[in-house]
Amino acid sequence: MNSYDFCVPTDIRFGKDKIECLSTEIGKYGKKVLLVYGGGSIKKTGLYDKVYEVLDGFEIVELPGIEPNPKLSSVKEGAGLCKEHNIDVVLAVGGGSTIDASKHIAAAAFYDGDPWDLVLDRSLVKKALPIFTVLTICATGSEMNPGAVISNEETKEKLEINHPLLYPTLSVCDPTYLYTLPPKQTAAGCADIVSHIFEQYFQPNDGAFLTDRFSEAALKTCFKYGLVAMKEPDNYEARSNLMWTSSIALNHLLTFGKGGAWSVHPIEHELSAFYDITHGVGLAILTPAWMRYVLNSETEKRFATYAREVWGVNSGNDRDAALEGIERTEKFFKELGLPGTLTEIGIDDSDFTLMAREAVRTSGLSSRAYVKLNEKDVENIYRACL
């Protein structure tokens, strides 16, 4: 088990009506708030009005229209608003994209250069505004970690900014806010959670026994309640379990004692950078293909453990058990209604070589991944998804 540092300073307020705390908690930092949100669904659900009701007496500046794959241009606009209005707090109301953009904005508010500099060189992050979140989609875990993934539309790069100053100060996690999610967002979010767990579970170090058991329990939760939430959108038990799993899937708890580079995420980031597809959709397509590609005599035991502990596969042969576990994973994504191939979402092989090169260049795929992958390997995985 590897040595590890673990500190998650985010204050989580979990449960129905927890939004009422915002007035008191945000008020500790000031009265000028940048409200960041996406396409406007919070207005249709009434959450927008609720935020204004709770923050009565605060000066609120709005930044709407954050994209599903948040763009650098939105970060620049938000940082400009923070400087212009002397903002005290950034409040993100939405899912991971809104929260990610808000984190980058919070840091860029204290930087005079191009905000993309902070992505390329994290040492330039010296200060950040307090970040508060009201979660409306469970997927990325951004409400409880210091990372944010941003797309540079000019260079077609999709990279992460990560810094301890970017942990949200407080996150409101009310499962009832998930009731009105469109099915496709519930499905894609669930696939994202599952992928986060996989990235930490399938690592070179298999000696973190307790961490792995946590991961298996989290996966079981997704596989059980993901389908329930699709069929019963207002099932509080399903929504609350998925929401909490989303947070712990990426707050470093499941990395404790393990470590190593991720595999499927950097491959998918190129898909959504080039084609602006939904991140969870790309992950659902790529994950089974990656699993089959890296399955070999050295990894089959690990995949068999996954199949037996999570899916209850009874096969005594490790290879057969591993293959059945992969098949059940693929079937789960399909039961969520997610596409199974790149062809289904209109992507052909025209950019595979370039995307594979970028995926390897911008990640630890070739040096620190569970199974090291070169550019040709990544291109082969893309082609297996057609």
N, C-alpha and C positions, 0 to 999 in steps of 0.2 A: 504494500500500500504506500503510495507516494506521500511525501510531506505536503502540507497544504495550509494556506491561510484562508480563513472563512469569516467574513463580516458582512452582514446585510443590514444596513442602517435604515431602510425604508419602514415607515410606520404604516401598517396595513389596517384599514378599517373595513372589515368584511361583514356583509349582511344587509338586510333590507333597511332602507332609509338612512344609511350611514352618511349620506351626503350632507346631512344637517351639520356635521362638524366643520365644514369648510370655512364658514364665517369666522369662527374662533381661531382655527389653525392657520388659515392664510393671513388673518389679521395680525398675527405675531410678526409678520415680515413686512407688512405695509398694506396700502390700500389701492395700489395701481396694478391691475392684473391684465396680462395678455391672455385672452381666451382663444385657444387653438382647437379647431375641429375640422371635420372632413366635408363630405358632400351635402350635409344638411339634414341627415336622418334624425339628428337629435332635436330638430325643430318639429318634425312630424310626430315624434314619440312624446313630446312635452318636456324632455330633459333640458333643452335649451332654456325654457321658461323657468324651470326649477332652479337652474344655476343662478339666474338673475334674481330669483326670489331669495335664495340663500345668501347671495352676495349683495343684498340691498345695502346701498351706501358706499359700495366700492366703485372705483373708476375702472371701467372695463373697456379695453381695446380689443377688437376682434381680428383674428386671422383665420378666415374660413377657407375651404377648398383644398385641404391637404390631400395629396394623391395617395392611392393605395400603395404605390411604391414611392415614398416621399422624395421629392426632388430638391436639388440644391437651390433652385430658384426660389422655392417657398421658404427655405431656411434664410436666404438672404433677405427676403421681404420681412420675415419675422424679426430678424436681428435689427433691421432698420427701424421697425416699429418700437422695439424695446429701447433703442437709443433715443428716438424722437420723443417718446412719451415718458422716459425715465421709469420704466416698468420695474416693479418690485418682485413680482411672482409670475411664472408661466404656468397656466392651467390648461392641461390637455384633457379634452373630453372626447373620447373615442377609443379606437383600438391601437394596435402596435404602431401603425404608420403615423398616426397623430402624435403618439407619445415619442416616437423616435425623432420626428421633426422637432418637437418641443425641446428635447434634450440638446440637439445640435444648436437650436436657437438660443437656449439658455447659456451655452458656452460662447457662441458667436457674438452675443450681446456685449461681451467684454473684449472683443478682438477687432482690430481695425483693418485687418487684411481680408483676403478671400476666405470665407468659412471653410472651403475645401481644404485649406492648409491644415486645419485641425484634424481632418480625417487622415491626411498623409503623415502628419507628425503630431502625435497626441501630447508630446511634451509642451506644445504651444498652448494647451488648455491650462490656464492659470486660475480661472475663476468662473463661476456659473451662477445664474439666478436660481433660487429655489424652484423646484419642479413639483407640481401637484398634478395628480391624474384622477380622472373618473373613468373607469374602464367600462366599455360597452361591447367589446369583443374579446373573448379569451382565445389567445393564439400564441403571441410572441413572448409573453412573460416580461415585456419591457417595463411593466408597472413595478417590477421588483428587482431590476438589475441596472447596471451602468452602461449598457451598450445601446447603440442606435445604428441602423443601417440606412444609408442615404444613397440615392442615385444621382450621378452627375449626368444630366441629359446631353451635355455637349461632348463628353468623352466616352459615353456609354459604359461608365464604370459604376458598379454598385458595391460599396465598401462600408466597413463599420468604423464608427468612432466609439471609443470605449475609454472611460475615465471614471475614477471613484467619485469625482464631483458631480457626475451625472446620474447617480442614484436618485430616484424620486424621493422627495422629502416625505410625502404622504400619498397613499393611493387608496381611493374609495373603490371597493369591489362589491358591488351590489348585484347578485345573480339575477334579480328581476329585470335588470337592464338588458339582459340577453334574450328576453322573451320575444322581442320583435325582430330579431336577426333574420334575414333571408336564409333559407336552407343552405344555399351555396356558401354563405359566409360561415355558418356553423360547421359545415363539412370541411372547408378549407382550413378553418382555425383548428379543428381537431387533428387534421393531418399535420399541421405545423407543430402542435404539441407533441405528437407521436415522434416526429422527426427530431425534435430537440432531445427527447429522451434517448432515442437510438444513437445520436451523435456522441452521447456520453457513455452509453452502455457498451457500444462496440468500440473499445479502445484497447491498446496493447496490454495494459495492466489489468489482469483479471483478479487481482488479490484484494480488491476493495469489496469484501463480501457484503457488508451491511449496505453500502451504497448501491450495489447491484440489486439487492432485494428491494430497496426503495424504488429503484427504476422499474422493476418488474411490477410492483404494486401500482405505480403511476400508469404504466402501459395498460394494465388490466382495467383501471378506472376509465381510461379513454375508450377502450374497446367495448366496455359495458355501457357507459353513459353517452357515448357519441351517438349511437343509434337511437337511444331513448330520446335524446334531445331533438333529433331529426323528426321523430314521430310525434313527440309531445313537447312542443316549444316552450310551454309554460310550466314544465315539470321542474320545480325548485330543487329537488334532490339532484337531478341530473345536471342542471345548470350550475349549482353550487359546487358539486364535485369536479366538474370540468374546469370551472373558473379557478379553483384552488390548485388543481393539477397544473394548469397553465403557468401559474406563478412559481410553483416549486420546481417545475421542469427546467426553468432557466434562471434560478437565483443562486446557482453554483452548488446547491445541496447535492445534486446528482453527479457532480464532477468531483466531489470530495474524495481525495485519495487516488484519483485516476489521472486525468489530463490527456493532452494530445490534440492534434489538429482534427477538425471536423472534415467529413467527406462529402456528403450529399449537398449540404448548404452552399459551399462555394461553387459547385457544379450548377446548382439551380440559380444562384445569383446572376450568372451569365444569361440564363434564359429570360429572367425578368428584367435584366438590364437591356437586353437587345429587343425583347418583344413586349415588355410591360405586362406580363401575365400575372395572375394572382400567385403569390409565393407558395401558398399551401397546395395549389393545384400542381405546380411544377414539382414540388416535393413528393406528392402522391404518385406522380408518373415515374419519377426517377428512382425512388427508394427500392422498389422490388427489382429493378434492373441492376442497381448497384449491388444489392444483396446477392443476386445470382452471379454477378461478375466476380465478386471477391470471395465467393464460397470455394474453398479448397481444403486440402487435407489438414492444414494448420488452423483454419477458421471454423471448420464444420462443428467442432465440439461446442464452440461458443454459440453458434446459431442453433445447435440442437438444444442447448440449455435454455435459450430464449423460447424455443418452440414448446419445450416441456413445462417450463415454469409459468409461462404466460398463457399459452393456448391449451395446455394439458395434453399435448401430443404423447402417445404411448409407444411409439416405435422404438425398438431397442437399438436400431442402427442409426448412428449419428448423422450420416449423410441423408438418409430418408427422413429422419425427424427434422433436420434443418430445412430440407426442401418443402416439407409440409408446412413448417412455420412461415416460410416465405410466401407460399400459396395462400395461407390464411390471411396474411398481412395484405396481400394484393386484393383478395376478396373483400376484406373490410373496407378498403378505399372505394371499391366499386359499389358496395352496399351504401356508402355515404352519397353515392351519385357523382363521384369525381371521375373525370376522364382517365383512361388508362394508357393513352398514347399521345405523343406530340402531334401526330397527324390529325387527331380529333380536334385539336385547338389551332390548327392551321400553320404549324411549324414544320418546315422541311429541313434538309441537311445543308442548306446553302451557307450557313454561318458556323457550322459545327467546328471546323478547324480553328477558326479565330476564337470562338468561345472556349474551346478546350485549352488553348494556349493561355488565355486570360485567367481561366479558372486555376490553372497550375501556378501561374505567375503571382497571383494575388493571395495565395493561401499556402498552407503547409501540406498540401496533398502529396507532393513528391518526396517529402522528408519526414513528416511526423504523423501521418494518417494511420488508421487501423491497418489498412493494406495500402502501401504506397502506390500512387497512381501517376503515370506520366501523361503527356498530352495525348498520345495515341490511345491510352486506356480510357481517358475521359471521352474522347471522340467515339470510341466503341460503345460506351454506355449511352451516349446520346443516340447513336444509331439503333441500339437495342430497344429504344423507346418509340421508334417510328411506327 
